[in-house]
Amino acid sequence: MSHWTSYLVIASILQIDTEVTSEIACLSHLAQRGPKMTLAPITGIIVSMMARAKYKLDLADTHAEIRFAAFDTGVQIRAYGAADICTPALEQVYADCRRYEQLFSRTIPSSDISRINAARGAWVEVNVDTAELIERALTYCAASHGVFDITIGTASRLWNLKEGIIPAAEALAEAAQHVDWHGVQVNRSEDAARVRLDDPAAMIDLGGIAKGWIADALDHMLERAGVRAYVIDLGGNVLVRGNKPDGSLWKVGLPHPAQGRAGSALAGTIRLASGSVVTSGIYERACVHDGVLYHHVLSPRTGMPVKAEYPAVSVVCERSIDAEGYSTTLLALGTKRGHELMAEHPEILQAYFISWNGEIQPLR
């Protein structure tokens, strides 16, 4: 069978349980969200755990596990197999994540994204990985008809939900005028790439897509390294691959919106043989101001938080970039329009809309 297990096989073994335990309850479930690369990440307990070390590598009889902080969140990867294969592979995971963070971050001044945003419309030479990620991200902008837009950066930079800062309406209206993914130009060859923005005031923000691309890149790297089974958890972007030692299906927890990422309860669990599960929610980064809940999922049209039918949606795809690319859009669209989007994109294997009281509405 090819590296990408067929959609039919995945869909046929997908199950949902209402049990509240999961072997992959995820660092995202254990950790309280903080600032994402912008459209969402988080700061988890692993951040404080890793404050005095680059990473923590644990070895067991059947697997090795690495934990560290990156992308403003907690990262945890568990690899099953021989230690002489898993250990160097996980050390490479750490090195790769550090490199991707230096390329894709909106807040690191030397990153490719920061340099593009500062170039005021000029062409910027970038790493080919950056160009590939941007090209892929633009396909989700198109598929969502602009509901997802990577040039949301002009608006997202104005918000500081952690400090309870709500931008002025005039500032958001001005920022929204510079949100248009059609103005992102990418020129890429096999070994060179450059990017420019048609609008000098536009700003790219890959916070709603980068971790999905990174999870898939790590997936390919681990497979090439000979690791036979693994769990990748990038702050809640979960990807599972290979056969568990006991032959059972992987279980991935669905967070309970009312509990938040630091809560102890799950709304349910998903069981699958292979694939990725990504959850987007309006409870993850939010604040209440004058009785109104403000959250991090912004409308490209207004720069204001979207009015979501459900506070969370978990999306299952074979590739993590698909799961992340569509999760924010489905959250914004709701069940009716979301069903129409899913009908156009069979790569979305399943979506689970989760209510504030933890009730789950499956959609496919």
Backbone torsions as a table, in degrees:
resi	resn	phi	psi	omega
1	MET	NA	145.3	-179.0
2	SER	-67.2	168.9	-179.8
3	HIS	-56.8	-42.6	-179.7
4	TRP	-88.2	103.2	178.2
5	THR	-57.2	141.9	-173.8
6	SER	-61.1	148.5	178.4
7	TYR	-57.6	-39.9	-176.9
8	LEU	-61.5	-43.5	179.9
9	VAL	-63.1	-45.3	-179.2
10	ILE	-61.6	-48.6	-175.7
11	ALA	-62.3	-34.0	-175.2
12	SER	-72.1	-20.9	-178.6
13	ILE	-110.7	7.0	-179.5
14	LEU	-74.6	127.9	179.3
15	GLN	-133.3	157.9	173.7
16	ILE	-128.4	136.4	179.1
17	ASP	-118.4	154.3	173.8
18	THR	-97.1	4.5	177.2
19	GLU	-65.0	153.5	-172.3
20	VAL	-107.3	21.6	174.2
21	THR	-119.7	149.2	-179.6
22	SER	-157.0	139.7	177.1
23	GLU	-72.9	-20.0	175.5
24	ILE	-119.9	62.8	175.4
25	ALA	-69.3	-12.2	170.9
26	CYS	75.9	144.6	171.7
27	LEU	-60.0	-30.2	-179.9
28	SER	-63.7	-29.9	177.8
29	HIS	-79.3	-30.7	-179.3
30	LEU	-82.8	-19.2	-169.9
31	ALA	-109.5	145.3	175.1
32	GLN	-82.3	132.6	-177.4
33	ARG	-67.6	144.5	173.2
34	GLY	-130.3	-154.3	-176.8
35	PRO	-70.3	134.0	177.5
36	LYS	-85.1	-174.5	173.8
37	MET	-64.3	-17.8	144.6
38	THR	173.3	-50.2	-176.4
39	LEU	-69.8	-0.5	173.6
40	ALA	177.9	-28.9	-165.8
41	PRO	-45.5	-147.5	-159.4
42	ILE	-172.4	165.7	173.1
43	THR	-123.2	118.9	-174.2
44	GLY	-108.5	177.8	179.4
45	ILE	-63.1	-24.2	178.8
46	ILE	-65.0	-28.5	178.3
47	VAL	-58.5	-47.8	179.2
48	SER	-69.5	-33.9	179.1
49	MET	-65.1	-34.0	-175.2
50	MET	-93.8	4.2	-173.1
51	ALA	-58.0	-31.4	-175.7
52	ARG	-103.4	6.6	-178.6
53	ALA	-147.1	152.9	178.0
54	LYS	-65.7	-46.1	177.4
55	TYR	-158.8	165.1	177.6
56	LYS	-118.4	121.4	-178.8
57	LEU	-116.1	119.0	179.7
58	ASP	-111.4	139.2	178.5
59	LEU	-115.8	137.5	176.0
60	ALA	-131.9	178.4	-177.3
61	ASP	-62.7	-37.8	-173.5
62	THR	-107.5	-10.5	-174.1
63	HIS	-158.6	168.2	171.4
64	ALA	-126.0	151.2	-176.0
65	GLU	-140.4	135.6	178.0
66	ILE	-121.6	142.1	179.0
67	ARG	-136.4	137.4	177.8
68	PHE	-164.9	170.4	178.1
69	ALA	-99.8	132.7	175.5
70	ALA	-161.4	156.4	178.0
71	PHE	56.8	32.2	-177.8
72	ASP	58.2	34.6	179.1
73	THR	-153.3	180.0	175.2
74	GLY	-95.1	134.9	180.0
75	VAL	-114.2	135.4	177.9
76	GLN	-142.8	126.1	177.1
77	ILE	-129.3	129.0	176.1
78	ARG	-114.5	126.9	-178.9
79	ALA	-118.0	132.0	-179.7
80	TYR	-101.8	134.0	178.7
81	GLY	141.5	-166.9	-178.0
82	ALA	-66.7	142.0	-177.4
83	ALA	-61.9	-35.3	-177.6
84	ASP	-70.8	-14.0	173.9
85	ILE	-97.4	-45.8	-174.2
86	CYS	-70.1	-40.4	-175.1
87	THR	-62.2	-53.3	178.1
88	PRO	-64.2	-31.1	178.5
89	ALA	-65.2	-41.8	179.8
90	LEU	-71.3	-33.1	174.5
91	GLU	-65.4	-33.9	175.6
92	GLN	-69.5	-34.4	174.5
93	VAL	-55.6	-47.1	-179.8
94	TYR	-60.6	-46.5	-179.2
95	ALA	-62.6	-42.0	-179.7
96	ASP	-64.7	-42.7	-179.7
97	CYS	-63.5	-39.5	177.2
98	ARG	-62.9	-40.4	179.6
99	ARG	-66.3	-44.1	-179.8
100	TYR	-63.7	-37.9	178.6
101	GLU	-62.4	-40.8	179.0
102	GLN	-67.7	-23.5	179.6
103	LEU	-86.9	-43.8	-164.6
104	PHE	-100.7	-12.0	-175.7
105	SER	-65.9	140.6	175.1
106	ARG	-83.5	-18.1	-173.2
107	THR	-103.3	-12.7	175.6
108	ILE	-83.9	116.4	-172.3
109	PRO	-57.4	-31.3	-176.7
110	SER	-88.8	-1.8	-177.8
111	SER	-67.5	159.8	176.4
112	ASP	-58.8	-41.8	-177.3
113	ILE	-66.1	-43.1	178.0
114	SER	-62.5	-39.3	-179.7
115	ARG	-69.0	-36.9	175.5
116	ILE	-62.7	-46.6	-177.8
117	ASN	-65.0	-29.1	-178.1
118	ALA	-87.6	-7.6	-171.6
119	ALA	-80.2	-8.5	177.4
120	ARG	53.9	44.5	174.6
121	GLY	93.0	-4.0	178.9
122	ALA	-82.2	156.3	175.0
123	TRP	-66.8	140.0	179.5
124	VAL	-126.9	127.0	175.0
125	GLU	-71.9	128.5	-177.1
126	VAL	-132.9	166.1	174.0
127	ASN	-64.8	146.9	-179.0
128	VAL	-62.6	-29.3	177.1
129	ASP	-65.1	-39.7	177.5
130	THR	-62.5	-45.1	179.7
131	ALA	-63.4	-41.0	179.2
132	GLU	-63.6	-44.3	179.3
133	LEU	-61.1	-44.1	179.8
134	ILE	-63.5	-43.4	177.5
135	GLU	-59.2	-45.1	179.4
136	ARG	-64.1	-42.0	-179.6
137	ALA	-60.8	-36.8	-179.8
138	LEU	-64.6	-27.9	177.9
139	THR	-66.9	-31.8	177.9
140	TYR	-78.1	-30.6	172.0
141	CYS	-60.5	-44.6	179.8
142	ALA	-67.1	-45.1	-177.9
143	ALA	-62.6	-32.1	-178.9
144	SER	-87.9	-1.6	-176.3
145	HIS	56.8	38.4	175.2
146	GLY	86.8	0.4	174.7
147	VAL	-64.9	-35.4	171.0
148	PHE	-105.0	128.5	-175.6
149	ASP	-145.9	119.4	-176.2
150	ILE	-74.5	-8.7	175.3
151	THR	-91.9	21.8	176.2
152	ILE	-68.0	-6.2	-174.9
153	GLY	-56.3	-32.8	178.6
154	THR	-63.4	-30.1	178.6
155	ALA	-90.8	-43.8	-174.9
156	SER	-64.1	-29.7	-179.3
157	ARG	-68.3	-18.1	-178.9
158	LEU	-80.7	-20.1	-176.1
159	TRP	-90.3	140.6	171.6
160	ASN	-138.2	81.2	-175.7
161	LEU	-66.9	-29.7	179.7
162	LYS	-61.7	-37.4	179.5
163	GLU	-95.0	0.7	179.3
164	GLY	73.0	25.8	-178.8
165	ILE	-89.1	120.2	179.2
166	ILE	-107.0	121.9	-178.0
167	PRO	-64.9	153.5	175.3
168	ALA	-68.4	147.7	-178.8
169	ALA	-58.7	-37.9	-179.4
170	GLU	-65.2	-40.1	179.7
171	ALA	-66.2	-40.5	178.8
172	LEU	-67.3	-39.6	178.7
173	ALA	-62.1	-40.4	177.3
174	GLU	-66.7	-43.9	-179.5
175	ALA	-62.5	-40.8	-177.3
176	ALA	-62.9	-24.2	178.3
177	GLN	-66.9	-17.7	-177.8
178	HIS	-107.2	14.8	178.1
179	VAL	-101.3	106.0	178.9
180	ASP	-163.8	104.8	-176.0
181	TRP	-63.4	-20.5	179.8
182	HIS	-61.8	-20.9	-176.8
183	GLY	-88.1	7.9	178.3
184	VAL	-91.5	121.2	-178.4
185	GLN	-112.0	130.4	179.9
186	VAL	-125.3	130.1	176.9
187	ASN	-124.0	109.8	-172.0
188	ARG	-132.9	136.3	170.3
189	SER	-118.4	-170.7	-177.1
190	GLU	-65.9	-33.9	-174.9
191	ASP	-128.7	12.7	178.8
192	ALA	-152.1	152.4	-178.7
193	ALA	-157.2	153.9	174.1
194	ARG	-148.9	155.0	-175.8
195	VAL	-138.3	145.1	172.8
196	ARG	-144.7	160.1	177.0
197	LEU	-113.5	126.5	179.6
198	ASP	-60.2	-38.2	179.2
199	ASP	-91.5	114.5	-178.3
200	PRO	-58.9	-22.9	-178.6
201	ALA	-93.8	-3.3	-179.0
202	ALA	-71.9	157.5	179.4
203	MET	-142.4	130.4	176.8
204	ILE	-84.9	140.1	175.4
205	ASP	-136.9	111.1	-176.1
206	LEU	-96.0	15.0	-176.7
207	GLY	-60.5	-24.3	-178.7
208	GLY	-93.2	8.6	-175.7
209	ILE	-145.9	-24.5	-169.7
210	ALA	-62.1	-42.1	-176.2
211	LYS	-65.3	-31.5	176.4
212	GLY	-64.8	-44.0	177.9
213	TRP	-63.3	-42.7	-178.7
214	ILE	-64.5	-42.7	178.8
215	ALA	-59.1	-41.6	178.3
216	ASP	-66.7	-38.1	177.8
217	ALA	-64.1	-42.5	177.0
218	LEU	-65.5	-36.5	176.8
219	ASP	-56.8	-50.2	-180.0
220	HIS	-64.1	-40.1	-179.3
221	MET	-63.9	-45.2	-179.6
222	LEU	-64.7	-38.3	177.5
223	GLU	-64.0	-44.7	179.4
224	ARG	-63.8	-30.9	-179.6
225	ALA	-75.9	-7.9	177.8
226	GLY	91.6	11.1	177.1
227	VAL	-73.1	128.8	-170.3
228	ARG	-86.7	-23.7	178.9
229	ALA	-157.2	145.3	-176.8
230	TYR	-163.4	158.4	173.9
231	VAL	-122.1	124.3	176.0
232	ILE	-109.1	124.8	178.3
233	ASP	-129.7	103.6	177.6
234	LEU	-102.3	79.7	178.2
235	GLY	57.7	35.6	178.5
236	GLY	110.0	-17.2	169.4
237	ASN	-81.7	103.3	-171.9
238	VAL	-107.3	134.4	174.9
239	LEU	-132.6	131.1	178.9
240	VAL	-122.6	145.6	-177.1
241	ARG	-151.9	146.7	175.8
242	GLY	85.5	179.5	-177.2
243	ASN	-94.8	129.8	174.4
244	LYS	-65.3	150.7	-179.3
245	PRO	-55.4	-33.7	-178.7
246	ASP	-91.3	1.7	176.6
247	GLY	80.9	-2.0	-179.0
248	SER	-82.7	169.3	178.1
249	LEU	-75.9	154.3	172.7
250	TRP	-70.5	146.3	175.3
251	LYS	-119.6	126.7	-179.7
252	VAL	-119.3	128.6	-177.1
253	GLY	-77.5	141.4	172.2
254	LEU	-99.8	120.1	-176.1
255	PRO	-67.4	151.1	176.6
256	HIS	-92.4	116.5	-175.3
257	PRO	-55.9	-38.2	-178.1
258	ALA	-69.9	-22.7	179.2
259	GLN	-84.2	-25.8	-174.4
260	GLY	73.0	178.1	-177.9
261	ARG	-68.8	-19.9	-179.4
262	ALA	-93.2	-1.5	-177.3
263	GLY	-72.2	164.1	-177.3
264	SER	-97.3	-10.1	-175.0
265	ALA	-102.8	147.6	172.5
266	LEU	-110.1	150.3	173.6
267	ALA	-74.2	-27.8	-179.8
268	GLY	172.9	-173.7	176.5
269	THR	-133.6	150.8	174.4
270	ILE	-107.2	136.8	175.4
271	ARG	-111.4	129.4	178.5
272	LEU	-153.6	159.2	-178.4
273	ALA	-85.2	-33.1	-175.1
274	SER	-165.2	147.3	178.1
275	GLY	136.2	-168.0	-175.7
276	SER	-131.7	143.6	176.4
277	VAL	-126.0	125.0	178.8
278	VAL	-129.2	132.6	179.0
279	THR	-111.5	131.2	170.5
280	SER	-113.2	140.7	-178.3
281	GLY	-153.0	153.0	-179.8
282	ILE	-87.8	-4.5	-179.2
283	TYR	-91.0	-10.7	-169.4
284	GLU	-75.2	-44.2	175.8
285	ARG	-131.6	105.2	-173.4
286	ALA	-156.6	163.3	172.0
287	CYS	-149.4	157.8	177.6
288	VAL	-108.2	127.0	-179.0
289	HIS	-131.9	120.2	-177.6
290	ASP	52.9	39.7	176.6
291	GLY	79.9	4.4	-178.7
292	VAL	-110.6	132.6	177.4
293	LEU	-83.4	120.8	175.2
294	TYR	-109.7	133.6	-177.6
295	HIS	-132.8	178.8	-168.9
296	HIS	-88.0	-9.8	-178.9
297	VAL	-85.7	104.7	-170.3
298	LEU	-100.6	148.1	173.6
299	SER	-80.9	124.4	177.0
300	PRO	-60.8	-24.4	-177.2
301	ARG	-75.9	-36.1	-174.8
302	THR	-117.8	-20.4	-174.0
303	GLY	78.9	0.5	178.4
304	MET	-95.2	159.1	175.9
305	PRO	-58.7	140.4	178.9
306	VAL	-70.6	154.5	174.5
307	LYS	-91.5	101.6	-172.5
308	ALA	-91.4	137.4	176.4
309	GLU	-66.9	-39.4	178.2
310	TYR	-123.5	148.8	-179.8
311	PRO	-75.2	-13.5	-178.8
312	ALA	-154.3	151.4	171.9
313	VAL	-143.0	133.2	175.0
314	SER	-107.6	129.8	-174.6
315	VAL	-116.5	134.5	-179.9
316	VAL	-111.9	124.4	176.7
317	CYS	-140.6	165.8	174.9
318	GLU	-71.6	-39.3	179.1
319	ARG	-102.9	141.8	-177.8
320	SER	-70.1	-33.0	179.7
321	ILE	-65.1	-34.3	175.2
322	ASP	-65.7	-45.5	-178.5
323	ALA	-60.9	-42.4	179.3
324	GLU	-75.1	-40.5	-178.3
325	GLY	-60.7	-33.3	-178.0
326	TYR	-96.8	-18.0	-173.9
327	SER	-64.7	-45.1	179.8
328	THR	-64.5	-40.1	179.2
329	THR	-63.7	-45.5	179.8
330	LEU	-63.9	-37.0	177.0
331	LEU	-60.3	-43.1	-178.9
332	ALA	-71.9	-34.7	-175.7
333	LEU	-78.5	-34.5	-174.3
334	GLY	83.9	-175.3	-170.3
335	THR	-71.9	-43.5	-175.3
336	LYS	-66.3	-56.8	179.5
337	ARG	-70.1	-29.6	176.4
338	GLY	-63.9	-38.9	177.7
339	HIS	-62.7	-38.1	177.9
340	GLU	-64.8	-41.3	177.3
341	LEU	-63.3	-44.1	-178.9
342	MET	-64.3	-32.3	178.0
343	ALA	-65.2	-27.9	179.7
344	GLU	-85.5	-15.2	-172.8
345	HIS	-133.8	88.8	-178.5
346	PRO	-65.4	-12.5	176.7
347	GLU	-66.9	-17.9	173.1
348	ILE	-82.1	101.7	-174.5
349	LEU	-72.9	-38.1	-177.1
350	GLN	-163.4	148.9	171.3
351	ALA	-130.6	140.8	179.0
352	TYR	-122.8	106.9	176.4
353	PHE	-84.2	131.1	-172.4
354	ILE	-118.7	127.2	-179.2
355	SER	-83.8	171.7	179.6
356	TRP	-61.4	-30.3	-179.7
357	ASN	-91.2	8.3	174.6
358	GLY	90.0	3.5	176.5
359	GLU	-72.6	141.6	-173.6
360	ILE	-113.1	129.0	176.7
361	GLN	-110.9	101.6	178.6
362	PRO	-70.0	148.1	179.5
363	LEU	-141.1	124.9	171.1
364	ARG	-166.9	NA	NA
